Amino acid sequence: LAAGERRLSLLGLPPLLLRLRLPDDYPSRAPPMYALRCAWLDDEQLQAIATELDGQFERGTPVLCEWLCWLRESAVDSA
């Protein structure tokens, strides 16, 4: 390390928060309504995650389990 620099070790990061509301016509016609928040991702990164989630919805097919699995496994890589 250069003079004046410090090294920090992180044990974990704050969570990525997903708030959901299911419309009356979910999943037959409408996707879940949602909001994402995360202290360590910027708006562009959160938008990239939202774009991926939006692309996973197909009318008539429940998508919540797929979203949660994708968020756990891949969201940070896509942001």
Buried (B, 14 or more C-beta within 10 A) or exposed (E): EEEEEEEEEEEEEEEBEBEEEBEEEBBEEEBBEBEBEBEEBEEEBBEBBEEBBEEEBEEEEEBBEBBEEBBEEEBBEEB
